[in-house]
Amino acid sequence: MLFEQPPSPPPPGPPPLAFRSATLDRAAHTVDVELMASAQISASVVVARHGVRLGHGSGAMDRGGTVISVKIGPKGIKPLRKGLHVDVLIYWGAGSPLRAHPALKLAPPDPDGPLAS
């Protein structure tokens, strides 16, 4: 007679949010991380390069898309440029963060910026 094992728990479902893009905004000294959410949730975002944390930000989002701006200091933003890959870690309440390794996009210049005529 075989011992009946209790049924195993179902595998965890997909996370309630997804990474969309990371955009470098030099004028504001930020990396804007765009996320999509399927439920109301709070998240913290860490941007790193080669294991060195460049900055972090947090925000709450409802269903749909939202942007979390991560402030980057002057030493950290200097080497960043379009196409450079960074590590994005998204903490949302799970045991491990959601990870992405995107290439940075470049934000369009501000039309009201200092060089506007």
N, C-alpha and C positions, 0 to 999 in steps of 0.2 A: 504494500500500500504506500503510495507516494504522498508525501506531505504537501498539502495545497498551499502555495505561496499567495500572500495577499496581492491583489492586482497592483501593478506599478503605477505611480502617479503619471498623469498625462504629461507629455513634454510641454515646456513653457511656450506660450503663444508668442507671436511677434511683438516687438516693442511698440508702444503707442506713439512713437515718433520716428522720423527718418531724417537723415542728413540730406541737404540739398546742394549747398554751395558755400564757399568761403571767398569773400571779396576783401581785398586790401584797400583801405581808404587812408591814404597818406595824410590828407588834410586834417582829418579828425584823429589820427594816430590810433586807428582801430582796425581790427579784422572783423568784418560783419559775417556771422555764421547764420545761414538761412536754414531753418528747420521746418518740417511739415509734421503736424500732429493730428492724430485721429481722436484725441480725447483731451480734456482739460488736464494740464500737467505743468509742473515746474521743472526746470532743468538748469544745470550749471555746465558751462562749457570751458574747457582748458585748451589753449592753443600752445603747441610746443614744436620745437625744431631740434632734431638730433638729441632728444631726451631732455632738453633744457626748456623749462616752462617760460613762455614769453608773456603770458597774461591769462586772466580768467574773467568770466562774466556770468551772470545768471539772469533768468527771467521766467515769467509764467506765460503760458500760451493756451489758447483755446483751440478748437478745431480749425484746421487750415494752416496757412503758413505764417511764420513769424521770423524776425531777425533778432539775434542776440549779438550786441556789440561787445567785443573783447578789447579793452584798452591795452595798448602795447607801449612800453617805455621807449625813450629815444634810442637807447643802445640796441634794443630788440628790433625796432622797426627799420633801422638803417639798412641791414643786409636783405630785407624782404623785397621781392619784386614779382612781377607777373610771371606765372608759370612755375614758380618755386613750390615744391611740395612741403606741406606742414602736417603735423599730427593734430587731429581734432578729437578730443575725448569729451563725450557728452554723458554726464551723470544725471540720471533721472529717477533714481530710487531702486534700481536693480542691483544685484550683487556685483556685477561688473559693468563698466561703462560701455557705451556704444562708441566704436572707434571708426575714424575715417582718415584717409591720407590723401586729401585733394591737392590739386594744383591751384594756386591762388589766382583769382581773377583780379582785374584792376577796376576800381570804381571810376565812373566818368567824372571829369573835372567839374567842380562846383561853378555854375555860371555866375554866381555872385562873389566868387573868390577874389583874392588880392590882385590877380592879373587881368580881371575882367575890365573891359573898357566901355 
